[in-house]
């Protein structure tokens, strides 16, 4: 088979078609301190400035040979657009939700789906995608847009502990909140596609079975994710943190083309369960990439591929302090396959 471009390779793998080798695109957070230094674009400014966001995302390929460019770098864009108070973070920490906007149930009636072309940082991310698309086309790179999943967004605007209490005390209200956040995710994801995203990553960390259990995932989080995926005409990679072994069957049934798994999941077990989607992962982002050395990174990368990974990537977002040499170790290994 002739050598494919990085975009062709990723899209072929996500479509279940043959590729010349595994991809090392990264559907999750990629920015590091060394990339910030080399690109001149640092957090927190790169969360709020479209050009700096694009420059830092581009550094993942330019500095570390990751076969994709991806924005944003945090999970707070949607929550901020809905009125949550956000801490802007620092160069080693991402923005975080300080105060939910839906502490009072009656406030739901006053919330509306934000216009992603005008509200908060949504247009900043979209503009960054447009800037990245121009560069990515020259190098055959796929452009990935990140969107928070409906259950996690509901937890951000309501408070995750309160949302879980709602699941016992006021299930109808919980369903209303999830219907609303699903509409927000659909509108935002479509806007990112319209502005150049070749792939959407849906990140729903609060939907992990370690927090809500398999039954609640199947009845609440899964159907909402399916609704978002079904609304899009580009491939979707779904990432849920933690040990998702028990819900892998549900995750592939909801239509994601790629399933990104945490390092806590045994890749071989995942490969046995997942047949209708590409598997993404699952190098340990802390013990191996952050604190390990290049030899350990390559050993784990080899194990991931041997056990069935289609797209070699970290099992979660890359820590900002991760050495570039360690990232290059796994991307170089993938390039040599």
HELIX and SHEET records of a PDB file:
HELIX    1   1 UNK A    6  UNK A   14  1                                   9    
HELIX    2   2 UNK A   33  UNK A   39  1                                   7    
HELIX    3   3 UNK A   45  UNK A   47  5                                   3    
HELIX    4   4 UNK A   50  UNK A   64  1                                  15    
HELIX    5   5 UNK A   77  UNK A   81  1                                   5    
HELIX    6   6 UNK A  105  UNK A  110  5                                   6    
HELIX    7   7 UNK A  122  UNK A  139  1                                  18    
HELIX    8   8 UNK A  150  UNK A  158  1                                   9    
HELIX    9   9 UNK A  160  UNK A  169  1                                  10    
HELIX   10  10 UNK A  171  UNK A  194  1                                  24    
HELIX   11  11 UNK A  205  UNK A  207  5                                   3    
HELIX   12  12 UNK A  213  UNK A  216  1                                   4    
HELIX   13  13 UNK A  217  UNK A  221  3                                   5    
HELIX   14  14 UNK A  222  UNK A  230  1                                   9    
HELIX   15  15 UNK A  245  UNK A  247  5                                   3    
HELIX   16  16 UNK A  248  UNK A  253  1                                   6    
HELIX   17  17 UNK A  267  UNK A  273  1                                   7    
HELIX   18  18 UNK A  285  UNK A  290  3                                   6    
HELIX   19  19 UNK A  294  UNK A  307  1                                  14    
HELIX   20  20 UNK A  324  UNK A  335  1                                  12    
SHEET    1   A 7 UNK A  68  UNK A  71  0                                        
SHEET    2   A 7 UNK A 142  UNK A 148  1                                        
SHEET    3   A 7 UNK A 199  UNK A 203  1                                        
SHEET    4   A 7 UNK A 235  UNK A 239  1                                        
SHEET    5   A 7 UNK A 258  UNK A 260  1                                        
SHEET    6   A 7 UNK A 278  UNK A 283  1                                        
SHEET    7   A 7 UNK A 311  UNK A 314  1                                        
SHEET    1   B 2 UNK A  85  UNK A  87  0                                        
SHEET    2   B 2 UNK A  96  UNK A  99 -1                                        
END                                                                             
